[in-house]
Amino acid sequence: MHGHVRFVVEADGGSRGNPGPAGYGAVVLDPATGETLAERAEYIGVATNNVAEYKGLIAGLKAARELSPDAVVQVRMDSKLVVEQMSGRWKIKHPDMKPLAAEAAKILPRAQVTYEWIPRERNKHADRLANEAMDAGKRGEQWEPSASSAALDASAARALATPPAGPPGDAAKGAAAVRAALATASGAPATAPAREEAGADTLFTEQGATASGRIPAPAPGPAQAPSATPGWGPDMGTPATFVLLRHGETALTPQKRFSGSGGTDPELSGAGRRQASAVAEALAARGTVQTIVSSPLRRCRETAQAVADRLGLTVTVEEGLREVDFGAWEGLTFGEVRERFPDDLQAWLDSPKAAPTGGGESFTAATRRISATRDRLLAAHAGRTVLLVTHVTPVKILVRLALGAPPEALFKMELSAASLSAVAYYADGNASVRLLNDTSHLR
């Protein structure tokens, strides 16, 4: 559908009582600029959260259709239920949901609409609209666009993507600027959220797992019900934990050459086999890995098999965990690429949408692939500790997504050969990075 106009629809719904007084909100955005193109909100009387969320989706899709019936639409919602059901991955069993899902599916052709789950904090615009609608209903009124302040949330969200003032790498100034923007939008004081640190001995364990690095939810205002956040509210149960293992060294690794899925598929070197043995011993000592999943590339399969032999497990190969295809850059050093393809390299550094020379895979395309792989694995391994043996780019993308960091964060993470990282995924859709680039087992 190249050339079609593209929209982002963000939608939400809420119920103060579940069931209780309910409302929805939806916004249509220009994906390139973040500009608000349309807003919808309505108080719908007594209903459940899920009904209100579906109503918000329907309103958002209709608003997008009014703007352009040929539009390609990406729907973003913090309702895992709605996203999974509308994507066709979960069955719709509740009788109240079936007609709403059917109505939503008929608004635009299926090929024009995709669905993405996003954390609640990234859905503030639609959430604010839904709360404004419920506030209006409490007053015996309906929501009026002229009285809305939801656009302030959109402005604050855009500030999150704005490069921080000050010298490069000055994250403190950037964080201060973001807190100030969010405080302006919400009326809250610009203070940093508290965090709780986790010790290394709790990173892969189930006991105490819900307390690592969680950000407490803001205090609920009069128009917002409290939200449950693992470690800071109700127990969300045992998370699924992905232990992320970068494969051991190949002959190309110490030379720092591009080595993706489009190259020679090298085997582990002698050093790489020793690293695989060391990490196998470390994981055996922890004793928490229950399943092993590997990229199809040889260096990962060999690393995974070394661990599997030590733990008495089998290896499942997952195509979605492969490394990015670096096209014509395969086997070259960064300096060699800069000499031969300077413009292409600069474009790749500047934009996640740019692909390596010669039909390589962009970070944007890789993110879609790896996100879908993550979701499949989470559905298959809920509450389990899974070792994913993969490559630099997939590990960095999974960590970036868990942190909600911008794409340029991919260039700001160090991942050594045979290093361990870990991300815990909770039942409410939140994620917590537990470990990054641990190489203590190699020393």
ABEGO torsion letter per residue (X at the ends): XBGBBBBBBBBBBBBBGOBBBBBBBBBBBBAAAGBBABBBBBBAEBBBAAAAAAAAAAAAAAAAAAABAABBBBBBBABAAAAAAAAGABBBABAAAAAAAAAAAAABBAAABBBBBBBAAAAAAAAAAAAAAAAAAAAGBBBBAAABAAAAAAAAAAAAABBBBEBBGBAAAAAAAAAAAAAAAAGBBBBBBBBBBBBAAAAABABGAAABGBBBBBBBBAABBBBBBBGABBBAEBBBBBBBBBBBBBAAAAAGBBBBAABAGBBBBAAAAAAAAAAAAAAAAAGABABBBBBABAAAAAAAAAAAAAAGBBBBBBAAABBBBAEAABGBBAAAAAAABAAAAAAAAABAABBBBGGBBBAAAAAAAAAAAAAAAAAAABGBBBBBBBBAAAAAAAAAAAAGBBAAAAAABBBBBGBBBBBBBBAAGBBBBABBGBAAAAX
